[in-house]
Amino acid sequence: MASEPDPRSLKSAHARYAAHAAAGCGYVFRSLDGADGYLFEVRDGKRHALFAAGQGSPYALNDANAASLARDKSFCAEALRAANLPAIPGRLFFVTRRWSEMRSPGREPEDARAFAATVEYPVFCKPISASNGLHAEVIDDAAAFEDYVQRVSREHFAILVQPYVSGEEHRVFVLNGRALFSYRKHQPSVVGDGRSTLSELIAKAEILGRRTARNEAGVVVTRDAVSPRGVRISLDGPANRSAGGSSADLVDGAPDRLAQVAIKAADALGLKLAGIDIFDVSEARDLSQQVIIEVNSNPMIATLEDHNRWDLIDVIWRANFEAALR
C-alpha cells in the first residue's frame, strides 16, 4: 500500500494550505489523488468535506451562481456597473461563429474586426473566462488585434476589449464582508545584463504572455535588443503573480477607500470570499478615483506564502472549513 504523501510537497497549493490549516485545527487531511492534491478531503471526526482545486474551485464559501458570475469577465463587469460601481468599460466580441444562432447579432468576429479598424489604440484584451492572466494583452494596432483573435480563438470563444488604463494596481482580499488583507501589484520586469537579448531575459524569468516591453523612459524595446547592465525593462500586461508579476506593501485590512469599493464589489456579486483587483487612477495616487479591473471568485493566495503570512492562510481556510464541513 502506497504511503500518504507529505502534504507540504503536494503540487496543489490549495491542498498545502488546507493541510496546514487542518493540522492547526486538529482535523484529518487526506489527498485523494496522490502527490498532486487537486482532490482532497478534510475530516473533523463526525463531519467531512471534499475539495477540488485545479480546474475546480475549493472555496465552499462561494455558491455556484456567485462564482460563475465572477468567472465570466463580461458578466462581472456588467453586474458591477448595475450596482453603480466603477468598472472598466468594455466591448464583448465572439472570436468564433460557433453557437452564433444562440445570440443576437453585432458581436461576431467580423464585428470585432470592424471595431478594431476604428478604435483608439492601445486597447487591453482578455478572454472572458481565462485565469492567471493568460491571453490578457495590450494590443497596439489592428494588425496585432487580428493576430490576437486568431491565437485566442483556438482556446476561447469570446473576448472583452477594454481601453488601456494606467494606474497603481491593488489587490484586496475580502472574506465574509471585510477586507482581510491587501497589497500593491507590480507588472513583471527584467533587468538587462549587457549580454542577453530581451527574449532571452524573458525566457529565463519564465514570464508568460505576449507583452510590449518598455525601458524606464517608456520607449518600446524590441525582443532582439540587448539592454545595458542594470537597466530595468517593464512588460505591459497583467500583474498576476502566475504571469511574472510581483507584490509589495502587504498589510492586514486595506485603506478605507479601497476597502469600501472592494467590499461593495464582492457584495454585488454575492461572494463571501473574493480577490478584487482595483486601479487607483487618481492623479495624486490617493485612492480618490478608483476603477475595478476584475473580481476573482477563486483567488490564489500564494502571495501570502511569499510573505510568510501563514496566519492569514489559516484564517481563510478555517472559514472555508466552517462553510464546507457537513
Number of C-alpha atoms within 10 A of each C-alpha: 3 5 6 11 15 13 22 14 13 20 15 20 21 26 27 19 21 26 26 19 22 20 12 11 13 11 18 14 22 20 23 16 12 18 16 18 25 23 20 23 18 21 18 16 9 7 11 16 17 16 22 19 17 14 7 11 17 22 25 21 22 20 13 12 12 18 24 16 21 25 20 18 24 23 16 24 25 17 18 23 17 12 14 12 19 18 21 20 16 18 14 21 24 24 26 18 13 10 9 12 8 7 9 8 9 12 19 19 18 15 15 21 19 11 16 19 14 9 13 13 15 16 19 20 24 24 28 22 17 16 16 15 20 19 23 23 23 26 25 15 15 19 12 13 23 15 11 19 23 13 13 18 16 10 12 18 18 23 26 21 25 17 18 17 14 9 14 17 22 26 25 29 28 27 21 16 16 19 23 19 20 25 20 19 23 19 18 24 21 21 18 19 16 13 13 18 17 22 14 15 21 19 11 11 13 12 19 19 17 16 18 18 20 17 17 10 7 10 10 14 17 13 14 11 15 18 21 13 12 11 14 16 24 21 25 19 26 27 22 20 20 17 19 21 19 17 21 13 11 19 13 14 17 22 15 11 13 24 22 13 19 28 23 18 29 27 19 18 22 17 27 21 29 32 26 25 22 27 25 20 18 14 10 9 13 14 18 12 15 23 21 23 20 23 29 23 26 19 16 16 18 16 15 16 14 11 12 11 14 15 11 16 19 20 13 23 22 17 16 19 24 12 14 18 15 11
